[in-house]
């Protein structure tokens, strides 16, 4: 179905047949634009195609329907497509975060020297038996969720924005978060309280750490634009990469809202451990299916160009 052009001036200039032809051409040029962005990056041809698609979109949909179209495109293509495009850098970010977490956790679990160096025995016992769990119920759920949301957004913004320093700032943020998770896990495992740790961290931590890795991946991609700008100036490469990262930055705010609600209302709740962990696993699976599943489809569509 052809959407009605609301502007009288545009309606007088385009009859039904002309509008049909415009839409067909618009779809074809959009496919060529996606192909050009994927394989050739930012070239004069890509810039020209971008302007053509923007002008055609305004002519077809008109200003009255633009907001709804933009929102629908963001949730169905923009955010998942941007995550899929950054998947290699996200995988690198996940490794940078998880490698030190696993190393420190295993080291503290099996090394008495590392355990003793981490903190005095009394502090370790208090942390494992009381402090860690009390943190999640230290404030009313709504207030705690808000605090967690603000903190997570700050961490993810740092992981992304500090990528401007050739990715070094992003690496530091990711390693720091990984070390913190590893140390906490190591303390619980060494004390024989591993199930308690995982029961508290998994409900919200799966989605939360995944979102941090997505932000870190965007930061590393920004840093790579500084290191290897190609045939563009570094300033132009960073500006282009920053524009491409906007959907990720906006989308992650919604993801962190979800993670904050889980951490505030589910993690400290009286629900059985398997229920709380199950909620975390289901939300994480839904997020991965949405971003990488739908994002993969968007990526495949960009490689399909009408002849």
Secondary structure in CASP SS format (residue, H / E / C, confidence):
PFRMAT SS
TARGET T0000
AUTHOR 0000-0000-0000
METHOD secondary structure of the structure
MODEL  1
X C 1.00
X C 1.00
X C 1.00
X C 1.00
X C 1.00
X C 1.00
X C 1.00
X H 1.00
X H 1.00
X H 1.00
X H 1.00
X H 1.00
X H 1.00
X C 1.00
X C 1.00
X H 1.00
X H 1.00
X H 1.00
X H 1.00
X H 1.00
X H 1.00
X H 1.00
X H 1.00
X H 1.00
X H 1.00
X H 1.00
X H 1.00
X H 1.00
X H 1.00
X H 1.00
X H 1.00
X H 1.00
X H 1.00
X H 1.00
X H 1.00
X H 1.00
X H 1.00
X H 1.00
X H 1.00
X H 1.00
X C 1.00
X C 1.00
X C 1.00
X H 1.00
X H 1.00
X H 1.00
X H 1.00
X H 1.00
X H 1.00
X H 1.00
X H 1.00
X H 1.00
X H 1.00
X H 1.00
X H 1.00
X H 1.00
X H 1.00
X H 1.00
X H 1.00
X H 1.00
X H 1.00
X C 1.00
X H 1.00
X H 1.00
X H 1.00
X H 1.00
X H 1.00
X H 1.00
X H 1.00
X H 1.00
X H 1.00
X H 1.00
X H 1.00
X H 1.00
X H 1.00
X H 1.00
X H 1.00
X H 1.00
X H 1.00
X H 1.00
X H 1.00
X H 1.00
X H 1.00
X H 1.00
X H 1.00
X C 1.00
X H 1.00
X H 1.00
X H 1.00
X H 1.00
X H 1.00
X H 1.00
X H 1.00
X H 1.00
X H 1.00
X H 1.00
X H 1.00
X H 1.00
X H 1.00
X H 1.00
X H 1.00
X H 1.00
X H 1.00
X H 1.00
X H 1.00
X H 1.00
X H 1.00
X H 1.00
X H 1.00
X H 1.00
X C 1.00
X H 1.00
X H 1.00
X H 1.00
X H 1.00
X H 1.00
X H 1.00
X H 1.00
X C 1.00
X C 1.00
X H 1.00
X H 1.00
X H 1.00
X H 1.00
X H 1.00
X H 1.00
X H 1.00
X H 1.00
X H 1.00
X H 1.00
X H 1.00
X H 1.00
X H 1.00
X H 1.00
X H 1.00
X C 1.00
X C 1.00
X C 1.00
X C 1.00
X C 1.00
X H 1.00
X H 1.00
X H 1.00
X H 1.00
X H 1.00
X H 1.00
X H 1.00
X H 1.00
X H 1.00
X H 1.00
X H 1.00
X H 1.00
X H 1.00
X H 1.00
X H 1.00
X H 1.00
X H 1.00
X H 1.00
X H 1.00
X H 1.00
X H 1.00
X H 1.00
X H 1.00
X H 1.00
X C 1.00
X C 1.00
X C 1.00
X H 1.00
X H 1.00
X H 1.00
X H 1.00
X H 1.00
X H 1.00
X H 1.00
X H 1.00
X H 1.00
X H 1.00
X H 1.00
X H 1.00
X H 1.00
X H 1.00
X H 1.00
X H 1.00
X H 1.00
X H 1.00
X H 1.00
X H 1.00
X H 1.00
X H 1.00
X H 1.00
X C 1.00
X C 1.00
X C 1.00
X H 1.00
X H 1.00
X H 1.00
X H 1.00
X H 1.00
X H 1.00
X H 1.00
X H 1.00
X H 1.00
X H 1.00
X H 1.00
X H 1.00
X H 1.00
X H 1.00
X H 1.00
X H 1.00
X H 1.00
X H 1.00
X H 1.00
X H 1.00
X H 1.00
X H 1.00
X H 1.00
X H 1.00
X H 1.00
X H 1.00
X H 1.00
X H 1.00
X H 1.00
X H 1.00
X H 1.00
X H 1.00
X H 1.00
X H 1.00
X C 1.00
X C 1.00
X C 1.00
X C 1.00
X C 1.00
X C 1.00
X H 1.00
X H 1.00
X H 1.00
X H 1.00
X H 1.00
X H 1.00
X H 1.00
X H 1.00
X H 1.00
X H 1.00
X H 1.00
X H 1.00
X H 1.00
X H 1.00
X H 1.00
X H 1.00
X H 1.00
X H 1.00
X H 1.00
X H 1.00
X H 1.00
X H 1.00
X H 1.00
X H 1.00
X H 1.00
X H 1.00
X H 1.00
X H 1.00
X H 1.00
X H 1.00
X H 1.00
X H 1.00
X C 1.00
X C 1.00
X C 1.00
X C 1.00
X C 1.00
X C 1.00
X C 1.00
X H 1.00
X H 1.00
X H 1.00
X H 1.00
X H 1.00
X H 1.00
X H 1.00
X H 1.00
X H 1.00
X H 1.00
X H 1.00
X H 1.00
X H 1.00
X H 1.00
X H 1.00
X H 1.00
X H 1.00
X H 1.00
X H 1.00
X H 1.00
X H 1.00
X H 1.00
X H 1.00
X H 1.00
X H 1.00
X H 1.00
X H 1.00
X H 1.00
X H 1.00
X H 1.00
X C 1.00
X C 1.00
X C 1.00
X C 1.00
X C 1.00
END
